[in-house]
Amino acid sequence: MNQLKIALIGGLAGMFGYGFADFFAKKAVDRIGNLKALIYSQLFAGVLTAIYFFRDASFPDLKPSNILIIVAFGFFNTVGYLALYRAFQIGKLSVVSPISSTFVVLAAVISFLFFGEIFSQTKIIALVLVVVGIVFTSVNLRELRNGIDISDLSKGVPEALLVFLIFGFYVPFWDRFI
Protein backbone atom coordinates (compact mmCIF):
# COMPACT_ATOMS: atom_id res chain seq x y z
CA MET A 1 0.00 0.00 0.00
CA ASN A 2 1.46 3.38 -0.90
CA GLN A 3 2.00 6.18 1.61
CA LEU A 4 -0.86 8.35 0.28
CA LYS A 5 -3.39 5.56 0.83
CA ILE A 6 -2.02 4.90 4.31
CA ALA A 7 -2.22 8.61 5.13
CA LEU A 8 -5.80 8.89 3.83
CA ILE A 9 -6.98 5.78 5.67
CA GLY A 10 -5.20 6.89 8.87
CA GLY A 11 -6.59 10.41 8.56
CA LEU A 12 -10.15 9.21 8.03
CA ALA A 13 -9.91 6.71 10.88
CA GLY A 14 -8.50 9.41 13.16
CA MET A 15 -11.22 11.86 12.13
CA PHE A 16 -14.00 9.40 12.90
CA GLY A 17 -12.26 8.23 16.08
CA TYR A 18 -11.89 11.76 17.43
CA GLY A 19 -15.45 12.63 16.45
CA PHE A 20 -16.98 9.59 18.08
CA ALA A 21 -14.76 9.93 21.14
CA ASP A 22 -16.05 13.45 21.79
CA PHE A 23 -19.63 12.33 21.24
CA PHE A 24 -19.29 9.46 23.74
CA ALA A 25 -17.38 11.67 26.18
CA LYS A 26 -20.22 14.23 26.02
CA LYS A 27 -22.74 11.46 26.75
CA ALA A 28 -20.67 10.27 29.73
CA VAL A 29 -20.13 13.79 31.06
CA ASP A 30 -23.86 14.56 30.81
CA ARG A 31 -24.68 11.36 32.66
CA ILE A 32 -22.05 11.26 35.44
CA GLY A 33 -20.36 14.68 35.45
CA ASN A 34 -16.99 15.90 34.26
CA LEU A 35 -14.95 14.88 37.32
CA LYS A 36 -16.25 11.31 37.45
CA ALA A 37 -15.79 10.96 33.68
CA LEU A 38 -12.16 12.01 34.07
CA ILE A 39 -11.59 9.65 37.00
CA TYR A 40 -13.16 6.67 35.20
CA SER A 41 -11.23 7.31 31.98
CA GLN A 42 -7.96 7.58 33.90
CA LEU A 43 -8.73 4.43 35.88
CA PHE A 44 -9.41 2.58 32.63
CA ALA A 45 -6.11 3.83 31.17
CA GLY A 46 -4.35 2.87 34.41
CA VAL A 47 -5.71 -0.67 34.24
CA LEU A 48 -4.54 -1.01 30.62
CA THR A 49 -1.12 0.34 31.60
CA ALA A 50 -0.90 -2.10 34.51
CA ILE A 51 -1.76 -4.99 32.18
CA TYR A 52 0.99 -3.84 29.85
CA PHE A 53 3.55 -3.71 32.67
CA PHE A 54 2.53 -7.16 33.90
CA ARG A 55 3.15 -8.46 30.40
CA ASP A 56 6.45 -6.56 29.98
CA ALA A 57 7.99 -6.15 33.44
CA SER A 58 10.87 -3.95 32.26
CA PHE A 59 10.56 -0.43 33.56
CA PRO A 60 12.63 2.52 32.37
CA ASP A 61 15.29 3.89 34.67
CA LEU A 62 13.95 7.27 35.75
CA LYS A 63 15.94 10.10 37.24
CA PRO A 64 14.26 12.27 39.90
CA SER A 65 14.13 15.17 37.41
CA ASN A 66 12.25 12.95 34.94
CA ILE A 67 9.76 11.99 37.62
CA LEU A 68 9.08 15.68 38.29
CA ILE A 69 8.61 16.30 34.58
CA ILE A 70 6.17 13.39 34.35
CA VAL A 71 4.22 14.76 37.34
CA ALA A 72 4.05 18.18 35.62
CA PHE A 73 2.81 16.57 32.40
CA GLY A 74 0.24 14.63 34.43
CA PHE A 75 -0.97 17.85 36.03
CA PHE A 76 -1.41 19.61 32.69
CA ASN A 77 -3.04 16.53 31.17
CA THR A 78 -5.54 16.45 34.06
CA VAL A 79 -6.30 20.17 33.83
CA GLY A 80 -6.69 19.88 30.05
CA TYR A 81 -9.15 17.01 30.27
CA LEU A 82 -11.09 18.65 33.10
CA ALA A 83 -11.43 21.77 30.95
CA LEU A 84 -12.46 19.64 27.95
CA TYR A 85 -15.08 17.73 29.90
CA ARG A 86 -16.33 20.96 31.46
CA ALA A 87 -16.65 22.48 27.97
CA PHE A 88 -18.60 19.38 26.89
CA GLN A 89 -20.81 19.65 29.96
CA ILE A 90 -21.81 23.30 29.57
CA GLY A 91 -21.35 23.96 25.86
CA LYS A 92 -22.55 22.70 22.52
CA LEU A 93 -20.41 19.80 21.33
CA SER A 94 -20.59 21.13 17.76
CA VAL A 95 -18.91 24.36 18.93
CA VAL A 96 -16.47 23.34 21.66
CA SER A 97 -15.14 20.14 20.09
CA PRO A 98 -13.78 21.81 16.93
CA ILE A 99 -12.24 24.64 18.95
CA SER A 100 -10.49 22.32 21.39
CA SER A 101 -9.41 20.00 18.58
CA THR A 102 -7.46 22.75 16.85
CA PHE A 103 -4.75 22.28 19.45
CA VAL A 104 -3.04 20.22 16.73
CA VAL A 105 -2.47 23.41 14.72
CA LEU A 106 -0.86 25.10 17.73
CA ALA A 107 1.17 21.94 18.36
CA ALA A 108 2.43 22.06 14.77
CA VAL A 109 3.41 25.73 15.14
CA ILE A 110 5.16 25.05 18.47
CA SER A 111 7.00 22.13 16.85
CA PHE A 112 8.06 24.43 14.02
CA LEU A 113 9.23 27.21 16.37
CA PHE A 114 10.99 25.11 18.99
CA PHE A 115 11.83 21.73 17.50
CA GLY A 116 12.70 22.37 13.87
CA GLU A 117 9.56 20.90 12.32
CA ILE A 118 9.65 21.47 8.59
CA PHE A 119 6.59 23.03 7.01
CA SER A 120 6.07 22.10 3.39
CA GLN A 121 3.68 24.06 1.22
CA THR A 122 1.18 21.23 1.51
CA LYS A 123 1.36 21.24 5.32
CA ILE A 124 0.83 25.02 5.44
CA ILE A 125 -2.20 24.72 3.15
CA ALA A 126 -3.60 21.89 5.31
CA LEU A 127 -3.15 23.91 8.53
CA VAL A 128 -4.83 26.95 6.97
CA LEU A 129 -7.73 24.81 5.77
CA VAL A 130 -8.13 23.31 9.25
CA VAL A 131 -8.28 26.77 10.84
CA VAL A 132 -10.68 28.12 8.21
CA GLY A 133 -12.90 25.05 8.64
CA ILE A 134 -12.97 25.51 12.41
CA VAL A 135 -13.86 29.19 12.06
CA PHE A 136 -16.71 28.39 9.69
CA THR A 137 -18.10 25.61 11.88
CA SER A 138 -17.88 27.35 15.22
CA VAL A 139 -18.29 31.08 14.66
CA ASN A 140 -21.41 32.95 13.60
CA LEU A 141 -19.81 35.49 11.26
CA ARG A 142 -22.87 37.79 11.38
CA GLU A 143 -22.31 38.29 15.11
CA LEU A 144 -18.80 39.60 14.44
CA ARG A 145 -19.94 42.72 12.56
CA ASN A 146 -19.88 44.80 15.74
CA GLY A 147 -16.64 43.27 16.99
CA ILE A 148 -16.18 40.46 19.45
CA ASP A 149 -16.60 40.70 23.18
CA ILE A 150 -15.76 37.96 25.66
CA SER A 151 -19.43 37.87 26.66
CA ASP A 152 -20.29 36.93 23.05
CA LEU A 153 -18.57 33.58 23.42
CA SER A 154 -20.81 30.56 23.65
CA LYS A 155 -20.89 28.55 26.84
CA GLY A 156 -17.91 26.24 27.02
CA VAL A 157 -15.78 28.24 24.56
CA PRO A 158 -13.40 29.66 27.21
CA GLU A 159 -12.82 26.12 28.48
CA ALA A 160 -12.30 24.87 24.91
CA LEU A 161 -9.76 27.65 24.33
CA LEU A 162 -7.95 26.55 27.51
CA VAL A 163 -7.82 23.00 26.09
CA PHE A 164 -6.44 24.44 22.83
CA LEU A 165 -3.65 26.19 24.74
CA ILE A 166 -2.78 23.41 27.18
CA PHE A 167 -2.70 20.57 24.65
CA GLY A 168 -1.19 22.77 21.94
CA PHE A 169 1.89 23.21 24.12
CA TYR A 170 1.65 19.86 25.92
CA VAL A 171 1.74 17.55 22.89
CA PRO A 172 4.97 18.74 21.22
CA PHE A 173 6.84 18.97 24.52
CA TRP A 174 5.57 15.54 25.62
CA ASP A 175 6.58 14.13 22.26
CA ARG A 176 10.06 15.63 22.67
CA PHE A 177 10.31 14.30 26.24
CA ILE A 178 9.34 10.77 25.20
DADA-V691688 format. One record per pair of residues at least 24 apart in sequence whose C-alpha atoms are under 7 Angstrom apart, sorted by the first residue. I is the first residue (numbers start at 1). GAP is how many residues later the second one is. Records with the same first field share a line. If there is no record, write none. Layout:
I: GAP ; GAP
//
This chain:
22: 75
26: 62 ; 63
29: 56 ; 60
30: 59
34: 48 ; 51 ; 52 ; 55
35: 47
38: 43 ; 44
76: 90
80: 83 ; 86 ; 87
83: 76 ; 77 ; 79 ; 80
84: 75 ; 76 ; 79
86: 73
87: 69 ; 70 ; 72 ; 73
88: 68
90: 65 ; 66
91: 63 ; 64 ; 65
95: 43
96: 60 ; 61 ; 64
98: 36
99: 35 ; 61 ; 62 ; 65
100: 60 ; 61 ; 63 ; 64
101: 63
102: 62
103: 61 ; 62 ; 64 ; 65
104: 64
106: 62
107: 61 ; 62 ; 64 ; 65
110: 59 ; 62
111: 61
//
